[in-house]
Amino acid sequence: MYTLAFTADPAQCPGVVDTLNLVCDHFYLNINLPGTFWQTHTGSVVITIQWTSNSNDFDLYIYRQSDGQQVGSSASGGTTSEQVALQSPMPGRYEVRTVPFLVVASGYTGSALLAFTTGGPTPNPIFASGGISFGAHTIVDPQRTEGEPLVHIDQAGNIWETGPWGFSTAQGFVARSTDNGDSFHIVSPFGLRPNPAASGGGDTDIITDDNGNAYFADLEGLADIGVAVSNNNGNNWRENSVAAMFPADDRQWLAVDNGPSTSVSDNTVFLTYRQVPLGSQVLSSPGSTSSADPVGGLVYTNAASTDFVGAGAPCGRLIFDPVLRNLYLPCVQGNHVHVSKAHVDPGQRSGLTFSSTDTPASPGGSIGNLFASLTTDQAGNVYVAWADTANNNVYLTVSTNTGTSWSTPLQVNGDPANTNVMPWAVAGTSGTVDIVFYGTDVRGDPNSFPSWINNRVAATSVKWFVYFVQVQAATTTTPTIYQVKASEHPTDYGQICTGGLGCTTSGGDRTLADFFSVGLDANGAARIVLNDLTNQHHGAALFELRQVAGPSAYGTPLTPPFPNSGTRVGDPSGDAHIPHYSPVGAGANQVALDLSSLQISQPDSSHLRATIKLQSLASLLPPSGSTGLLWLVRWQFLSTGDAGEESYRIFYLGANSTAGQSPVFFAGTGTSAAPGTGIPPGNGCVTTTPQNCKIIKYPSEILETGTINTSTGTITITAPLSDLGSPITGDTLYSVTALTFAYTSANPILTDGDATRAFDYVLGNTVLPSNCLLGTTCKVTGGGSIFVDPQQDKGSFSLEVRVDTTGRIHGKAAYRDPAEGVDFRTSLITSATFNGKTVNFKGTGTNNNIATSFTITVQDKAEPGAGKDTFAITLGTGYSKADTLQGGNIQVH
């Protein structure tokens, strides 16, 4: 139990000096394993400390005693735990050092857990890229977050996306792109899901037929299946919230048979779901004929000759092969995939006879409880892909005879994709199949990795990317495999819980839900919709990736239409409708929101400027029902999250006009929900369950310089780089996008107007956020207390700030003044100035979990520092204190 302690730097208390645990606590862990253990096993040692209140801050460091090497650390802030996972650690003795960064009247508990599976880490092959590459990440929805996004590309080339918002919201959404994926807009009227029943938000699916009719399905709170039909591209929806034959249902899928003609009369929509606990059912409905059709796509009856089909669970997406006219349903069954198959005659909607076939056993021996993915190519060959939960590899098997026999499973992931989840496959020309999955170079069970929800810093030790694999000549004995990282940066950190709804009840991280998906456009280019959780909120932000180079799935070469990086993009006119979709059709084009171009520039080495051109700014009056207009430019770059963790944080420049008035110009980033409790939720996201970000917000945090030229329709916003996270020369701003909105003051959800194509911007010459010389390091550490009032009440602090050889700033500081109710900790340090023994650093943080700016200045005048060193702090709240240290020490290194 610590009464009062403030130790910022673990170097202040090495175990050989602090033998009585007077400054820190030292525990010694023996990993007593044979020297060859990790050659035949895969696993980790997870070390955790926990305490009661997030007002206290302990840090955790692990040192290997054989050489003194620090092998792991976790130094968050605002949490009630720290955790380090040592992957396949060398046998021997380790020091576990607990450092009280800033602690008042608190102890802690600790544990160490060894977890492993049999089977050593067999080296994975290395596959060539084949020249395949992907474009910049395109924002699908800048606000709503969705797990398990599903992509569908209709025959006109429009790209549809859908995903659930979760049972807690009873909502799911549909987005649509009509410009080849350059921008997306919410389809659902009024921002809600197509079917307005009281429950929902569990699972969604969308598909279209050859007449452009759209069919949507949603899981109605595990009670029933809701379906909806639109005959006019999503403007109007008719729905039936009880489409299943029996209640108590789970994971539904849709498939369409367009028939041999282009007429709607021979179209059939198939619906499958798992009735709990009896099994899978396959239903059918005629294709919709018109908006007056009360049956097509809305009323479903049993399509099979039996009530239930096949065996196993969960079941992947239902697939109809138009070449050989077979309907396939893949379901996981132990160590293999059970495939149910029925031949469908033209116009046949009932009496389907399903037969069963099993894929070969997975080489690792277990497929687990996530979906297998089945697809068919243009010759009718059948492919099944899955992830083996025993060895975390992705496998593919192929049948050239509709499932009568299958090829030996082929491992399709290569190094560095060593642990993988959620494969999704789509086939093109005969013998070619594309597969996507989330992969990391860290070996282990995805469920056992540190969870971002529990420990943000520890989670970032495991970085997940979106991987893309193309298998050519897959129907032969000598296939060719190409593999690339499709995502430009990590898309998730730490644990991926694969236990379904059981994750949420056990505190696991199920933010990704259960899958993501890939489709093919008319050129055979892969189109991936994915979740990116590396923003500061860990919100499941929606993006689309477009294959721009290399061989397509149709065997044709692709040429990049534009480079990923740039400084300027144009945008077509006439596409800023408010709303884009509604029961009466698209609203009027709002010329003040209709983007013509976006340009990013650096007017000097310390500022960033966004120049936005609109069709007209002659009037800034918002559309009817709205209170104002918002122009926004947002991006992400490698920065720091709100607990000191690595984060591809969202930053933005903006301007807003209320009721036609002159705009206010601003910058911001938005803070996340408080670590641990999630309370308060931060200003950058609307949350439901703790830390579960549902709506990303863009608050005006810092007023900036801007101009509006109504004659040229131009808005410029200029901000110091220090207001934008202090990016430095060579940093990449990812997915730079201009967005326009109409808004209503009381509603956190904005009405989308227009969006430019995304591009990446690489910073040119910048002023460094510190005066520490490049190639050198600077550091200040310390802790202590000062008097804060005449009654000699004390404010206690602890700090550790360092500048690395590239000029980047790392570290944190914390300060508490119980007399005035101040409990402050830093989130983002944007500048640090070292002048001899005086250090000044600035940035943003939280006081009692509410965002504020800060400035801290310290002086190292003597050793020891009590009575000599000084500490001063000023917060954006108006709080300001400064004094000579009454206890403790400050050291400038």
C-alpha positions, 0 to 999 in steps of 0.5 A, a space after each residue: 500500500 502506497 500512501 503517496 508516491 510519484 516515480 516517473 522513471 523506472 530507471 530511478 529504482 533499479 532492483 539492485 539499488 532499490 532492494 527494500 522496495 522503498 521507491 518501486 516494487 520488485 518481483 521476480 518471475 521464474 519462467 521454468 521451461 525447457 530451453 527447446 519449449 517454444 520450438 514445440 509450443 506457441 504461447 505467451 506469459 501475460 503479466 497483469 497488475 490491477 488497482 481500484 481507482 483510475 485516479 491512481 497510476 501504476 506503471 509496469 516494466 519487465 526486465 530479463 535478468 540474464 542481460 538486463 534487457 527491458 522486454 516489455 512495458 505498459 505505462 498507460 494513464 487513467 486506467 485501473 490495470 497494466 498488462 504486458 504479454 511476453 510472446 514465447 519468452 526465453 526461459 529464465 528469471 525476470 524482474 517485474 517492476 511496478 512503478 507508482 507514477 502518481 499514487 495516493 493511498 492505493 495498493 494493487 494486485 498482480 498475476 502472471 499467466 502462462 498460456 500455450 498450445 502444442 505445436 511449434 511456430 512452423 515458419 510460414 512461406 513468403 509470397 510475392 506481391 504479383 504487383 498488386 496494390 490498393 488505393 488510399 482508404 476511402 471513408 464509407 461513413 465518417 460518423 457511424 461505426 459498424 462491425 462486420 461490414 458487407 459489400 455488394 456491387 450491383 450490375 450498374 456498378 454501384 457499391 452497397 455496404 451494410 452493417 449492424 449498429 448493435 442490439 443496443 441501438 436496434 439499428 443497422 445501416 446501408 451506404 451506397 456509392 454511385 461514383 465508383 467508390 470515390 464517396 459513399 452516402 447513407 441510404 437509409 431514410 433519416 439515417 435509420 435502417 430500412 426496416 423500422 421495426 422496434 428491434 434489430 441491429 444484430 446482423 445485416 445483409 443486402 443484395 440486388 437483382 438484375 433489375 436493380 431491386 434491393 433486398 435487405 435483411 436484419 436480425 430482429 434481436 435474435 427473435 426473428 428475421 426482418 426483411 425489406 425491399 426497395 425498388 428505387 435505389 433505397 429511397 423507399 423501403 417496404 418491410 416485413 419484420 417477421 419473415 422467418 418460419 419459426 422464431 429464435 433465429 440467428 445470422 441470416 443471409 440472402 442470395 439471388 437467382 436472376 434467372 435465365 432472362 432479364 425479366 423480373 418474373 424468373 427472379 428468386 430471392 433466397 433467405 437462410 438463417 439458423 433457427 436456434 436450436 434446430 438448425 438452418 432453414 432455406 426460404 425463398 420469395 419471388 423477386 420484386 416486380 414493382 413498388 406495389 408488389 406485396 410479396 416479392 422479397 417480403 414474404 418467404 416460404 420454405 424452399 427445401 423439401 425438408 424443414 431443416 438443411 444440412 448440419 453445423 454452425 455457424 453457417 457462412 453466406 448463402 451462395 447461388 452459382 448462376 453457371 451450374 445453377 446450384 445453391 450452396 450453404 457452408 457451415 462449420 462442423 468441428 474440423 471441417 466445413 459441411 456444405 449443403 447443395 441443391 440444384 435450382 431449376 429456372 423459376 424453381 422456388 420450392 422442393 429443393 433437394 439438398 445433399 451434403 458434402 464435407 470438405 477435408 479436415 483442416 490441417 490444424 484440426 479446428 475451424 472454431 466458431 467463425 464463418 467459413 467463406 464459400 464462392 464460385 467462379 465463372 466456370 462453376 468451380 467451388 472454393 471454401 476458405 476458413 481460418 484454423 483456430 489451432 494454428 491460425 492459418 488460412 486454408 483454401 480447398 477447391 472442388 471442380 465437380 460441385 462438391 463431389 470431391 475436394 482438393 487438399 487444403 492449401 495454406 494461403 497465408 504467408 509471413 508476416 501474416 502469422 495469426 489470422 482471422 475472418 477470411 472472406 473469398 470471392 472468385 473470378 475467372 476459372 481458377 482464380 480466387 481473391 481472399 481477404 483476412 485480418 492478420 498479424 505477425 504476432 503468433 498466438 490465440 487472438 482471444 488471448 492478446 491484450 484487449 484495448 478495452 482493458 489496456 490500450 498500451 498493451 494492446 498496441 503490441 499486436 498490430 493487425 493489418 488487412 491482408 489480400 491474397 490472390 490464388 491463380 490456377 487454384 484448380 491445378 496442382 501448381 497454384 500461384 499465390 500472391 499476398 499483400 498488405 491491403 491496408 496502408 497502416 494497422 487496422 486494429 490492435 490487440 485482442 480479437 474476441 471470436 466468441 460471438 455474443 459471449 465476448 461482450 459478457 466476458 469483457 472481450 473485445 468484439 468491436 470487429 464483430 465476426 467478419 468483413 468482406 470483399 467483392 469484385 467490380 466490373 473490371 475484376 478489381 477487388 473492393 474491400 470494406 473493412 473496419 479501422 479501429 486504430 483511431 483514438 476511440 477504437 471505433 469501428 470506422 468504415 472504409 473501402 479499399 480499391 485494388 488499383 494495380 496488379 492482376 484482377 480476378 478476371 485475369 486482366 491487368 489493372 493500372 492505378 487511376 491516380 496516385 495514393 499520395 497528392 496535394 489536391 483532388 477535384 470533385 464533380 458538381 451537382 452531387 451535394 443533395 440534402 438528403 441523398 435518399 428519402 421517400 420523395 427522392 433526393 433533395 435539392 443540390 446544396 451549392 454551398 456544400 457542393 465540393 469542387 476541389 480540396 487542396 492541402 498545403 503548408 504556407 510555412 514550416 509550422 502551419 497546415 492549410 486546407 483550401 476548399 472550393 464549393 460551387 457557390 458560397 453566395 448564400 450560407 442559409 442551410 436547407 429546410 429543417 437544418 440549423 447550419 452548414 459544416 465544412 470539414 477536412 479530416 485525416 488520420 496519422 500516427 500519433 498518441 491516443 488518450 491513454 498514451 497508446 499508439 493511435 492513428 488519431 483523427 484530426 480535422 480542420 473545419 468551418 461552420 455557419 449557423 443560420 447563414 452567418 459568417 463561418 467560424 473556423 476551427 481545428 480539433 481531434 476529439 477525445 475518447 471515452 475514459 479508459 476503463 469505465 468509459 465515464 465520462 465518454 469524451 467529446 469525440 464520440 457518442 458511446 453506448 456501453 463503456 468505451 463503445 464508440 457509436 457516433 464519431 463527432 467533430 467538436 470545435 476545439 481550437 479556433 483557427 484562422 480562416 477566410 471565405 471568398 463568396 465570389 470564388 466559392 473558396 474557404 481556407 483554414 490555416 492552423 499551427 501544426 501544434 494544434 494538429 498533433 505536431 506531425 513532422 517532416 515525412 509523416 503521412 496524413 492518411 485518407 485526407 477527405 473533405 466532407 460537407 454536412 447540414 446539421 441540427 444543433 440538437 442532433 449529433 448525427 450530421 446530414 451528409 452532403 458531399 465528399 471528395 475522393 480520399 488521398 494521402 498527404 506527406 508532410 514536407 519540411 516542418 518545424 520540429 515540435 521540440 528544440 532537441 537536435 535531430 539525432 539526439 535525445 532529450 528527457 525530463 523526469 521527476 515527481 514531487 509536490 508543491 504548496 497550492 495555497 496559504 494553508 499549505 495544501 499540496 499538489 502532487 505531480 509526476 512526469 516523464 517526457 522524452 524526445 527521440 532521435 527523430 524529433 517525436 515527443 513521447 511520455 506523460 504527466 499527471 497532477 493532482 490537487 485534492 484541495 481544488 478537486 483537480 485530477 489532471 493527466 496528459 493525453 497528447 504532448 504537442 511541443 517540448 522546449 529544453 532550455 538548459 535545465 528548464 523544460 516547457 511542454 504543452 498539449 492536451 489532456 483531461 481534468 477529471 476526465 474532461 478535455 483541456 489544454 495544458 502548459 507545464 514548466 519545470 526547472 532542475 536547479 539542484 540535486 536533490 530538488 526539494 526546496 530548489 527545483 520548481 514546477 508550474 502548471 496551467 490548464 485551459 480551465 483557468 487553473 494555474 499553480 507554481 511553486 518550489 518543490 516541497 518534496 521530490 526531484 526533477 531531472 533534465 537528462 
